[in-house]
C-alpha cells in the first residue's frame, strides 16, 4: 500500500484510518489524502538558480574556514600548547 519511507506511508495511514472511522459511523463520505513532498512545478531554470546560489554560499563558507584554523593554530603556538 505504501513504501517504507515515512513521508509516503503516513498519508496512506491517515486515509485508511479516517475512512474506517467514517464507515463506523455509517457515513457515505470518503476522505482522500495524498502526499507530494517535492512539487513538480519547478522549472529547470529555477533548479539551476538554486544550485548556483548554494554553490556560491558554499564557496564563501569554504573561503572563510582556513583563516579560522590558522588563527587557532597561531594562538596555540603563542601559548606553547601541545596537542
N, CA, C and O atoms as a CHARMM CRD file, in Angstrom:
* protein
*
  332
    1    1 UNK  N      0.82200  -1.20300   0.00000 PROA 1      0.00000
    2    1 UNK  CA     0.00000   0.00000   0.00000 PROA 1      0.00000
    3    1 UNK  C      0.85600   1.25300   0.00000 PROA 1      0.00000
    4    1 UNK  O      0.48500   2.26100  -0.60200 PROA 1      0.00000
    5    2 UNK  N      1.99400   1.19600   0.66900 PROA 2      0.00000
    6    2 UNK  CA     2.88100   2.36100   0.67500 PROA 2      0.00000
    7    2 UNK  C      4.31700   1.87800   0.77700 PROA 2      0.00000
    8    2 UNK  O      4.57700   0.74000   1.16800 PROA 2      0.00000
    9    3 UNK  N      5.24000   2.75000   0.42400 PROA 3      0.00000
   10    3 UNK  CA     6.65200   2.37600   0.52400 PROA 3      0.00000
   11    3 UNK  C      7.10700   2.47800   1.97600 PROA 3      0.00000
   12    3 UNK  O      6.33800   2.89200   2.84300 PROA 3      0.00000
   13    4 UNK  N      8.33600   2.10500   2.23500 PROA 4      0.00000
   14    4 UNK  CA     8.84400   2.06800   3.59800 PROA 4      0.00000
   15    4 UNK  C      9.16200   3.45500   4.14100 PROA 4      0.00000
   16    4 UNK  O      9.33400   3.62200   5.34900 PROA 4      0.00000
   17    5 UNK  N      9.24000   4.42700   3.28300 PROA 5      0.00000
   18    5 UNK  CA     9.58000   5.77400   3.72200 PROA 5      0.00000
   19    5 UNK  C      8.40500   6.38700   4.48500 PROA 5      0.00000
   20    5 UNK  O      7.27100   6.33200   4.01000 PROA 5      0.00000
   21    6 UNK  N      8.65800   6.97200   5.66400 PROA 6      0.00000
   22    6 UNK  CA     7.55500   7.51400   6.46300 PROA 6      0.00000
   23    6 UNK  C      6.83100   8.67500   5.79200 PROA 6      0.00000
   24    6 UNK  O      5.64500   8.89000   6.04200 PROA 6      0.00000
   25    7 UNK  N      7.52800   9.42400   4.94500 PROA 7      0.00000
   26    7 UNK  CA     6.87900  10.57200   4.31300 PROA 7      0.00000
   27    7 UNK  C      5.78100  10.11200   3.35300 PROA 7      0.00000
   28    7 UNK  O      4.82800  10.85100   3.10400 PROA 7      0.00000
   29    8 UNK  N      5.90500   8.90300   2.81500 PROA 8      0.00000
   30    8 UNK  CA     4.88200   8.37500   1.92200 PROA 8      0.00000
   31    8 UNK  C      3.84100   7.55700   2.67000 PROA 8      0.00000
   32    8 UNK  O      2.68200   7.51500   2.25900 PROA 8      0.00000
   33    9 UNK  N      4.23000   6.91500   3.74800 PROA 9      0.00000
   34    9 UNK  CA     3.35100   5.98900   4.44100 PROA 9      0.00000
   35    9 UNK  C      2.33700   6.70000   5.34500 PROA 9      0.00000
   36    9 UNK  O      1.21600   6.21500   5.49700 PROA 9      0.00000
   37   10 UNK  N      2.70100   7.82500   5.94200 PROA 10     0.00000
   38   10 UNK  CA     1.81300   8.49800   6.88000 PROA 10     0.00000
   39   10 UNK  C      0.50200   8.96500   6.23300 PROA 10     0.00000
   40   10 UNK  O     -0.55800   8.72500   6.81200 PROA 10     0.00000
   41   11 UNK  N      0.51800   9.61400   5.06900 PROA 11     0.00000
   42   11 UNK  CA    -0.75900  10.00000   4.45900 PROA 11     0.00000
   43   11 UNK  C     -1.64900   8.80200   4.12400 PROA 11     0.00000
   44   11 UNK  O     -2.87200   8.89800   4.22100 PROA 11     0.00000
   45   12 UNK  N     -1.05400   7.68800   3.73700 PROA 12     0.00000
   46   12 UNK  CA    -1.84500   6.49200   3.44200 PROA 12     0.00000
   47   12 UNK  C     -2.49000   5.97000   4.72500 PROA 12     0.00000
   48   12 UNK  O     -3.65800   5.58000   4.71900 PROA 12     0.00000
   49   13 UNK  N     -1.73500   5.96200   5.81900 PROA 13     0.00000
   50   13 UNK  CA    -2.27600   5.52100   7.09700 PROA 13     0.00000
   51   13 UNK  C     -3.42500   6.42400   7.55600 PROA 13     0.00000
   52   13 UNK  O     -4.44600   5.93100   8.03600 PROA 13     0.00000
   53   14 UNK  N     -3.26500   7.72700   7.41200 PROA 14     0.00000
   54   14 UNK  CA    -4.32900   8.67000   7.77400 PROA 14     0.00000
   55   14 UNK  C     -5.56100   8.42600   6.92300 PROA 14     0.00000
   56   14 UNK  O     -6.68100   8.48400   7.43000 PROA 14     0.00000
   57   15 UNK  N     -5.37900   8.16100   5.67200 PROA 15     0.00000
   58   15 UNK  CA    -6.50400   7.89900   4.77800 PROA 15     0.00000
   59   15 UNK  C     -7.25400   6.63500   5.20000 PROA 15     0.00000
   60   15 UNK  O     -8.48400   6.63100   5.25500 PROA 15     0.00000
   61   16 UNK  N     -6.52200   5.57500   5.49500 PROA 16     0.00000
   62   16 UNK  CA    -7.15000   4.31400   5.89600 PROA 16     0.00000
   63   16 UNK  C     -7.92800   4.50000   7.20300 PROA 16     0.00000
   64   16 UNK  O     -9.07400   4.06400   7.31300 PROA 16     0.00000
   65   17 UNK  N     -7.30500   5.14700   8.18700 PROA 17     0.00000
   66   17 UNK  CA    -7.96500   5.34400   9.47800 PROA 17     0.00000
   67   17 UNK  C     -9.19200   6.24200   9.37300 PROA 17     0.00000
   68   17 UNK  O    -10.23500   5.94000   9.95300 PROA 17     0.00000
   69   18 UNK  N     -9.07300   7.33800   8.63800 PROA 18     0.00000
   70   18 UNK  CA   -10.20300   8.25700   8.53900 PROA 18     0.00000
   71   18 UNK  C    -11.37800   7.61000   7.81600 PROA 18     0.00000
   72   18 UNK  O    -12.52800   7.79800   8.21300 PROA 18     0.00000
   73   19 UNK  N    -11.10600   6.86200   6.77800 PROA 19     0.00000
   74   19 UNK  CA   -12.20300   6.18600   6.07300 PROA 19     0.00000
   75   19 UNK  C    -12.80500   5.06400   6.91100 PROA 19     0.00000
   76   19 UNK  O    -14.00300   4.79700   6.81700 PROA 19     0.00000
   77   20 UNK  N    -11.99000   4.40800   7.72700 PROA 20     0.00000
   78   20 UNK  CA   -12.52400   3.37700   8.62700 PROA 20     0.00000
   79   20 UNK  C    -13.46100   3.99700   9.66200 PROA 20     0.00000
   80   20 UNK  O    -14.51800   3.44000   9.95600 PROA 20     0.00000
   81   21 UNK  N    -13.07400   5.14800  10.21600 PROA 21     0.00000
   82   21 UNK  CA   -13.94800   5.82300  11.17900 PROA 21     0.00000
   83   21 UNK  C    -15.23600   6.30900  10.52300 PROA 21     0.00000
   84   21 UNK  O    -16.30000   6.26600  11.14100 PROA 21     0.00000
   85   22 UNK  N    -15.15000   6.76600   9.29500 PROA 22     0.00000
   86   22 UNK  CA   -16.36700   7.19500   8.59600 PROA 22     0.00000
   87   22 UNK  C    -17.31400   6.01600   8.36800 PROA 22     0.00000
   88   22 UNK  O    -18.52900   6.15900   8.50600 PROA 22     0.00000
   89   23 UNK  N    -16.76400   4.86000   8.02300 PROA 23     0.00000
   90   23 UNK  CA   -17.60600   3.67400   7.83400 PROA 23     0.00000
   91   23 UNK  C    -18.23700   3.23400   9.15600 PROA 23     0.00000
   92   23 UNK  O    -19.37200   2.75700   9.17900 PROA 23     0.00000
   93   24 UNK  N    -17.49200   3.39700  10.26100 PROA 24     0.00000
   94   24 UNK  CA   -18.03300   3.04200  11.57100 PROA 24     0.00000
   95   24 UNK  C    -19.28100   3.85900  11.91000 PROA 24     0.00000
   96   24 UNK  O    -20.21400   3.35600  12.53700 PROA 24     0.00000
   97   25 UNK  N    -19.28400   5.09900  11.49400 PROA 25     0.00000
   98   25 UNK  CA   -20.40800   5.98700  11.78900 PROA 25     0.00000
   99   25 UNK  C    -21.43200   6.02100  10.65900 PROA 25     0.00000
  100   25 UNK  O    -22.24200   6.94400  10.58500 PROA 25     0.00000
  101   26 UNK  N    -21.40100   5.01500   9.77400 PROA 26     0.00000
  102   26 UNK  CA   -22.36100   4.84700   8.66700 PROA 26     0.00000
  103   26 UNK  C    -22.44500   6.07000   7.75900 PROA 26     0.00000
  104   26 UNK  O    -23.53100   6.48100   7.35100 PROA 26     0.00000
  105   27 UNK  N    -21.30800   6.63100   7.45500 PROA 27     0.00000
  106   27 UNK  CA   -21.26800   7.77900   6.55700 PROA 27     0.00000
  107   27 UNK  C    -20.95400   7.30500   5.14600 PROA 27     0.00000
  108   27 UNK  O    -20.24600   6.31700   4.95100 PROA 27     0.00000
  109   28 UNK  N    -21.48600   8.01800   4.17400 PROA 28     0.00000
  110   28 UNK  CA   -21.19000   7.68200   2.77600 PROA 28     0.00000
  111   28 UNK  C    -20.03000   8.51700   2.23600 PROA 28     0.00000
  112   28 UNK  O    -19.53900   8.27300   1.13300 PROA 28     0.00000
  113   29 UNK  N    -19.60400   9.48600   3.01000 PROA 29     0.00000
  114   29 UNK  CA   -18.49700  10.34200   2.57200 PROA 29     0.00000
  115   29 UNK  C    -17.17600   9.60000   2.67600 PROA 29     0.00000
  116   29 UNK  O    -17.03400   8.68100   3.48200 PROA 29     0.00000
  117   30 UNK  N    -16.22900   9.99200   1.87500 PROA 30     0.00000
  118   30 UNK  CA   -14.89500   9.41700   1.90500 PROA 30     0.00000
  119   30 UNK  C    -13.87400  10.55200   1.92800 PROA 30     0.00000
  120   30 UNK  O    -14.09600  11.61300   1.34400 PROA 30     0.00000
  121   31 UNK  N    -12.77100  10.32100   2.59900 PROA 31     0.00000
  122   31 UNK  CA   -11.68200  11.29300   2.65300 PROA 31     0.00000
  123   31 UNK  C    -10.54700  10.76600   1.79600 PROA 31     0.00000
  124   31 UNK  O    -10.16400   9.60000   1.88700 PROA 31     0.00000
  125   32 UNK  N    -10.02600  11.63700   0.97400 PROA 32     0.00000
  126   32 UNK  CA    -8.90600  11.27200   0.10700 PROA 32     0.00000
  127   32 UNK  C     -7.69100  12.08500   0.53000 PROA 32     0.00000
  128   32 UNK  O     -7.75900  13.31200   0.60100 PROA 32     0.00000
  129   33 UNK  N     -6.57800  11.40800   0.81000 PROA 33     0.00000
  130   33 UNK  CA    -5.35100  12.05900   1.25500 PROA 33     0.00000
  131   33 UNK  C     -4.25000  11.72800   0.25900 PROA 33     0.00000
  132   33 UNK  O     -4.15100  10.59500  -0.21000 PROA 33     0.00000
  133   34 UNK  N     -3.43100  12.71000  -0.06000 PROA 34     0.00000
  134   34 UNK  CA    -2.29900  12.46100  -0.94600 PROA 34     0.00000
  135   34 UNK  C     -1.09900  13.24400  -0.45700 PROA 34     0.00000
  136   34 UNK  O     -1.22600  14.21800   0.28500 PROA 34     0.00000
  137   35 UNK  N      0.04300  12.80600  -0.88000 PROA 35     0.00000
  138   35 UNK  CA     1.29600  13.43200  -0.47500 PROA 35     0.00000
  139   35 UNK  C      2.13500  13.72900  -1.70700 PROA 35     0.00000
  140   35 UNK  O      2.34200  12.86900  -2.56300 PROA 35     0.00000
  141   36 UNK  N      2.60700  14.95300  -1.77500 PROA 36     0.00000
  142   36 UNK  CA     3.51300  15.32300  -2.84600 PROA 36     0.00000
  143   36 UNK  C      4.64800  16.12700  -2.21300 PROA 36     0.00000
  144   36 UNK  O      4.62000  17.35800  -2.22200 PROA 36     0.00000
  145   37 UNK  N      5.65500  15.42400  -1.66000 PROA 37     0.00000
  146   37 UNK  CA     6.69600  16.13500  -0.91900 PROA 37     0.00000
  147   37 UNK  C      7.56000  17.04200  -1.78800 PROA 37     0.00000
  148   37 UNK  O      8.04200  18.06900  -1.31100 PROA 37     0.00000
  149   38 UNK  N      7.76300  16.69000  -3.03500 PROA 38     0.00000
  150   38 UNK  CA     8.56200  17.50700  -3.93800 PROA 38     0.00000
  151   38 UNK  C      7.68600  17.92900  -5.10100 PROA 38     0.00000
  152   38 UNK  O      7.30000  17.11200  -5.93700 PROA 38     0.00000
  153   39 UNK  N      7.38500  19.18700  -5.14100 PROA 39     0.00000
  154   39 UNK  CA     6.46900  19.69900  -6.14800 PROA 39     0.00000
  155   39 UNK  C      7.11300  19.66600  -7.52500 PROA 39     0.00000
  156   39 UNK  O      8.26500  20.07000  -7.69100 PROA 39     0.00000
  157   40 UNK  N      6.38000  19.19300  -8.49300 PROA 40     0.00000
  158   40 UNK  CA     6.90700  19.06200  -9.84300 PROA 40     0.00000
  159   40 UNK  C      6.72200  20.29200 -10.69100 PROA 40     0.00000
  160   40 UNK  O      6.91400  20.23300 -11.90600 PROA 40     0.00000
  161   41 UNK  N      6.34900  21.41900 -10.08500 PROA 41     0.00000
  162   41 UNK  CA     6.09000  22.62000 -10.86100 PROA 41     0.00000
  163   41 UNK  C      7.34100  23.44600 -11.09700 PROA 41     0.00000
  164   41 UNK  O      7.29500  24.44000 -11.82100 PROA 41     0.00000
  165   42 UNK  N      8.45900  23.05200 -10.49700 PROA 42     0.00000
  166   42 UNK  CA     9.67900  23.82600 -10.67700 PROA 42     0.00000
  167   42 UNK  C     10.24900  23.58200 -12.07200 PROA 42     0.00000
  168   42 UNK  O     10.27300  22.45800 -12.57400 PROA 42     0.00000
  169   43 UNK  N     10.69500  24.65300 -12.66400 PROA 43     0.00000
  170   43 UNK  CA    11.31100  24.54900 -13.98100 PROA 43     0.00000
  171   43 UNK  C     12.80800  24.29800 -13.81600 PROA 43     0.00000
  172   43 UNK  O     13.35900  24.54600 -12.74300 PROA 43     0.00000
  173   44 UNK  N     13.46600  23.81300 -14.85300 PROA 44     0.00000
  174   44 UNK  CA    14.92300  23.58800 -14.76100 PROA 44     0.00000
  175   44 UNK  C     15.69800  24.87500 -14.47200 PROA 44     0.00000
  176   44 UNK  O     16.76700  24.82500 -13.86300 PROA 44     0.00000
  177   45 UNK  N     15.16600  26.03600 -14.90600 PROA 45     0.00000
  178   45 UNK  CA    15.86000  27.30000 -14.64600 PROA 45     0.00000
  179   45 UNK  C     15.89200  27.59500 -13.14600 PROA 45     0.00000
  180   45 UNK  O     16.90100  28.07300 -12.62700 PROA 45     0.00000
  181   46 UNK  N     14.79300  27.31100 -12.45300 PROA 46     0.00000
  182   46 UNK  CA    14.74000  27.55300 -11.00700 PROA 46     0.00000
  183   46 UNK  C     15.72100  26.62400 -10.29800 PROA 46     0.00000
  184   46 UNK  O     16.42700  27.04200  -9.38000 PROA 46     0.00000
  185   47 UNK  N     15.76400  25.36800 -10.72400 PROA 47     0.00000
  186   47 UNK  CA    16.70000  24.42000 -10.11200 PROA 47     0.00000
  187   47 UNK  C     18.13500  24.85400 -10.34300 PROA 47     0.00000
  188   47 UNK  O     18.97800  24.70900  -9.45600 PROA 47     0.00000
  189   48 UNK  N     18.42000  25.37900 -11.51200 PROA 48     0.00000
  190   48 UNK  CA    19.76000  25.86100 -11.81800 PROA 48     0.00000
  191   48 UNK  C     20.11600  27.06300 -10.94000 PROA 48     0.00000
  192   48 UNK  O     21.23300  27.15200 -10.42900 PROA 48     0.00000
  193   49 UNK  N     19.17100  27.98300 -10.76500 PROA 49     0.00000
  194   49 UNK  CA    19.41500  29.14900  -9.92200 PROA 49     0.00000
  195   49 UNK  C     19.67800  28.74000  -8.47300 PROA 49     0.00000
  196   49 UNK  O     20.59400  29.26100  -7.83800 PROA 49     0.00000
  197   50 UNK  N     18.88800  27.82100  -7.95600 PROA 50     0.00000
  198   50 UNK  CA    19.08000  27.35200  -6.58300 PROA 50     0.00000
  199   50 UNK  C     20.44200  26.68400  -6.43600 PROA 50     0.00000
  200   50 UNK  O     21.12100  26.86900  -5.42700 PROA 50     0.00000
  201   51 UNK  N     20.84200  25.90800  -7.44000 PROA 51     0.00000
  202   51 UNK  CA    22.14500  25.24900  -7.40000 PROA 51     0.00000
  203   51 UNK  C     23.27500  26.26700  -7.33000 PROA 51     0.00000
  204   51 UNK  O     24.20100  26.10900  -6.53400 PROA 51     0.00000
  205   52 UNK  N     23.21000  27.31200  -8.15400 PROA 52     0.00000
  206   52 UNK  CA    24.29200  28.29000  -8.17800 PROA 52     0.00000
  207   52 UNK  C     24.30800  29.16100  -6.92400 PROA 52     0.00000
  208   52 UNK  O     25.37500  29.59500  -6.49200 PROA 52     0.00000
  209   53 UNK  N     23.15200  29.42200  -6.34000 PROA 53     0.00000
  210   53 UNK  CA    23.10800  30.16200  -5.07600 PROA 53     0.00000
  211   53 UNK  C     23.75800  29.32900  -3.97700 PROA 53     0.00000
  212   53 UNK  O     24.55900  29.84600  -3.19700 PROA 53     0.00000
  213   54 UNK  N     23.41900  28.04600  -3.91100 PROA 54     0.00000
  214   54 UNK  CA    24.02300  27.15800  -2.90500 PROA 54     0.00000
  215   54 UNK  C     25.52100  27.00100  -3.13900 PROA 54     0.00000
  216   54 UNK  O     26.30000  26.98400  -2.18600 PROA 54     0.00000
  217   55 UNK  N     25.91700  26.88900  -4.37400 PROA 55     0.00000
  218   55 UNK  CA    27.33900  26.77200  -4.69800 PROA 55     0.00000
  219   55 UNK  C     28.09700  28.01800  -4.26200 PROA 55     0.00000
  220   55 UNK  O     29.17700  27.91600  -3.68100 PROA 55     0.00000
  221   56 UNK  N     27.53800  29.19800  -4.54100 PROA 56     0.00000
  222   56 UNK  CA    28.18300  30.44300  -4.11400 PROA 56     0.00000
  223   56 UNK  C     28.30500  30.53300  -2.60700 PROA 56     0.00000
  224   56 UNK  O     29.33500  30.95700  -2.08300 PROA 56     0.00000
  225   57 UNK  N     27.25400  30.13400  -1.91000 PROA 57     0.00000
  226   57 UNK  CA    27.28700  30.15000  -0.44200 PROA 57     0.00000
  227   57 UNK  C     28.36700  29.21000   0.08500 PROA 57     0.00000
  228   57 UNK  O     29.10000  29.56400   1.00900 PROA 57     0.00000
  229   58 UNK  N     28.47000  28.02100  -0.49200 PROA 58     0.00000
  230   58 UNK  CA    29.48600  27.06600  -0.04100 PROA 58     0.00000
  231   58 UNK  C     30.89600  27.54900  -0.34800 PROA 58     0.00000
  232   58 UNK  O     31.81800  27.30100   0.42900 PROA 58     0.00000
  233   59 UNK  N     31.07100  28.23200  -1.46600 PROA 59     0.00000
  234   59 UNK  CA    32.40100  28.75800  -1.78500 PROA 59     0.00000
  235   59 UNK  C     32.80600  29.85700  -0.81600 PROA 59     0.00000
  236   59 UNK  O     33.96300  29.92000  -0.40200 PROA 59     0.00000
  237   60 UNK  N     31.86600  30.72500  -0.45000 PROA 60     0.00000
  238   60 UNK  CA    32.16600  31.76900   0.53600 PROA 60     0.00000
  239   60 UNK  C     32.48000  31.13500   1.88400 PROA 60     0.00000
  240   60 UNK  O     33.40400  31.56000   2.57800 PROA 60     0.00000
  241   61 UNK  N     31.71200  30.12000   2.24800 PROA 61     0.00000
  242   61 UNK  CA    31.95800  29.42100   3.51100 PROA 61     0.00000
  243   61 UNK  C     33.32500  28.73300   3.49600 PROA 61     0.00000
  244   61 UNK  O     34.05400  28.78400   4.48700 PROA 61     0.00000
  245   62 UNK  N     33.67300  28.09600   2.38800 PROA 62     0.00000
  246   62 UNK  CA    34.95900  27.41200   2.28500 PROA 62     0.00000
  247   62 UNK  C     36.11400  28.40300   2.31100 PROA 62     0.00000
  248   62 UNK  O     37.20000  28.07000   2.78500 PROA 62     0.00000
  249   63 UNK  N     35.89700  29.61400   1.81000 PROA 63     0.00000
  250   63 UNK  CA    36.96400  30.61800   1.83900 PROA 63     0.00000
  251   63 UNK  C     37.17700  31.15600   3.25000 PROA 63     0.00000
  252   63 UNK  O     38.27100  31.62200   3.56700 PROA 63     0.00000
  253   64 UNK  N     36.16300  31.10100   4.09900 PROA 64     0.00000
  254   64 UNK  CA    36.29000  31.63200   5.44700 PROA 64     0.00000
  255   64 UNK  C     36.81300  30.64100   6.45900 PROA 64     0.00000
  256   64 UNK  O     37.22200  31.04800   7.54600 PROA 64     0.00000
  257   65 UNK  N     36.81800  29.36200   6.15200 PROA 65     0.00000
  258   65 UNK  CA    37.25900  28.35800   7.12400 PROA 65     0.00000
  259   65 UNK  C     38.77700  28.29400   7.33500 PROA 65     0.00000
  260   65 UNK  O     39.19700  28.21400   8.49000 PROA 65     0.00000
  261   66 UNK  N     39.61000  28.32300   6.32400 PROA 66     0.00000
  262   66 UNK  CA    41.05800  28.21400   6.56800 PROA 66     0.00000
  263   66 UNK  C     41.63000  29.28700   7.50600 PROA 66     0.00000
  264   66 UNK  O     42.46100  28.94600   8.34800 PROA 66     0.00000
  265   67 UNK  N     41.23000  30.56800   7.40600 PROA 67     0.00000
  266   67 UNK  CA    41.75300  31.53900   8.37500 PROA 67     0.00000
  267   67 UNK  C     41.35800  31.20700   9.82000 PROA 67     0.00000
  268   67 UNK  O     42.12000  31.48200  10.74700 PROA 67     0.00000
  269   68 UNK  N     40.20000  30.63200  10.01000 PROA 68     0.00000
  270   68 UNK  CA    39.77200  30.25300  11.35500 PROA 68     0.00000
  271   68 UNK  C     40.72600  29.21500  11.95200 PROA 68     0.00000
  272   68 UNK  O     41.11700  29.31500  13.11500 PROA 68     0.00000
  273   69 UNK  N     41.09000  28.23200  11.15200 PROA 69     0.00000
  274   69 UNK  CA    42.02000  27.21800  11.64500 PROA 69     0.00000
  275   69 UNK  C     43.42400  27.79000  11.82800 PROA 69     0.00000
  276   69 UNK  O     44.13900  27.40200  12.75200 PROA 69     0.00000
  277   70 UNK  N     43.82000  28.72000  10.94200 PROA 70     0.00000
  278   70 UNK  CA    45.15100  29.32100  11.06600 PROA 70     0.00000
  279   70 UNK  C     45.24500  30.15300  12.33000 PROA 70     0.00000
  280   70 UNK  O     46.26700  30.10900  13.01500 PROA 70     0.00000
  281   71 UNK  N     44.20500  30.91300  12.66000 PROA 71     0.00000
  282   71 UNK  CA    44.21600  31.72800  13.86500 PROA 71     0.00000
  283   71 UNK  C     44.27100  30.83200  15.09000 PROA 71     0.00000
  284   71 UNK  O     44.97900  31.13300  16.05100 PROA 71     0.00000
  285   72 UNK  N     43.53100  29.74000  15.06100 PROA 72     0.00000
  286   72 UNK  CA    43.54800  28.80800  16.18200 PROA 72     0.00000
  287   72 UNK  C     44.94400  28.22400  16.37300 PROA 72     0.00000
  288   72 UNK  O     45.41000  28.09700  17.50600 PROA 72     0.00000
  289   73 UNK  N     45.61400  27.87000  15.28500 PROA 73     0.00000
  290   73 UNK  CA    46.96100  27.30300  15.38300 PROA 73     0.00000
  291   73 UNK  C     47.95800  28.34300  15.88700 PROA 73     0.00000
  292   73 UNK  O     48.86400  28.00400  16.64900 PROA 73     0.00000
  293   74 UNK  N     47.80800  29.59300  15.47900 PROA 74     0.00000
  294   74 UNK  CA    48.72000  30.64200  15.94300 PROA 74     0.00000
  295   74 UNK  C     48.54500  30.89900  17.43000 PROA 74     0.00000
  296   74 UNK  O     49.52700  31.13000  18.13500 PROA 74     0.00000
  297   75 UNK  N     47.31100  30.86200  17.91900 PROA 75     0.00000
  298   75 UNK  CA    47.08300  31.05500  19.35600 PROA 75     0.00000
  299   75 UNK  C     47.70500  29.90500  20.14300 PROA 75     0.00000
  300   75 UNK  O     48.27400  30.12500  21.21300 PROA 75     0.00000
  301   76 UNK  N     47.60400  28.69200  19.62900 PROA 76     0.00000
  302   76 UNK  CA    48.23300  27.54600  20.28500 PROA 76     0.00000
  303   76 UNK  C     49.75400  27.70500  20.30400 PROA 76     0.00000
  304   76 UNK  O     50.40500  27.35300  21.28800 PROA 76     0.00000
  305   77 UNK  N     50.31400  28.23200  19.22100 PROA 77     0.00000
  306   77 UNK  CA    51.76600  28.42400  19.13700 PROA 77     0.00000
  307   77 UNK  C     52.22800  29.47400  20.14900 PROA 77     0.00000
  308   77 UNK  O     53.27000  29.31700  20.78300 PROA 77     0.00000
  309   78 UNK  N     51.43900  30.55200  20.29400 PROA 78     0.00000
  310   78 UNK  CA    51.81000  31.62700  21.22100 PROA 78     0.00000
  311   78 UNK  C     51.82900  31.15800  22.67400 PROA 78     0.00000
  312   78 UNK  O     52.70800  31.55600  23.43900 PROA 78     0.00000
  313   79 UNK  N     50.88500  30.33100  23.05400 PROA 79     0.00000
  314   79 UNK  CA    50.83700  29.85500  24.44900 PROA 79     0.00000
  315   79 UNK  C     51.62500  28.56600  24.61500 PROA 79     0.00000
  316   79 UNK  O     51.65600  27.99400  25.70400 PROA 79     0.00000
  317   80 UNK  N     52.26400  28.10100  23.54000 PROA 80     0.00000
  318   80 UNK  CA    53.10000  26.90200  23.53400 PROA 80     0.00000
  319   80 UNK  C     52.35300  25.66900  24.03300 PROA 80     0.00000
  320   80 UNK  O     52.86300  24.90400  24.85200 PROA 80     0.00000
  321   81 UNK  N     51.14200  25.49400  23.52400 PROA 81     0.00000
  322   81 UNK  CA    50.35700  24.32200  23.90600 PROA 81     0.00000
  323   81 UNK  C     50.69100  23.14700  22.99000 PROA 81     0.00000
  324   81 UNK  O     51.06400  23.33900  21.83200 PROA 81     0.00000
  325   82 UNK  N     50.55700  21.95000  23.50800 PROA 82     0.00000
  326   82 UNK  CA    50.82800  20.74000  22.74800 PROA 82     0.00000
  327   82 UNK  C     49.51300  19.99400  22.51400 PROA 82     0.00000
  328   82 UNK  O     48.62400  19.99600  23.36500 PROA 82     0.00000
  329   83 UNK  N     49.40700  19.36800  21.36300 PROA 83     0.00000
  330   83 UNK  CA    48.20000  18.60700  21.05400 PROA 83     0.00000
  331   83 UNK  C     48.36600  17.19000  21.52000 PROA 83     0.00000
  332   83 UNK  O     47.45800  16.37600  21.35500 PROA 83     0.00000
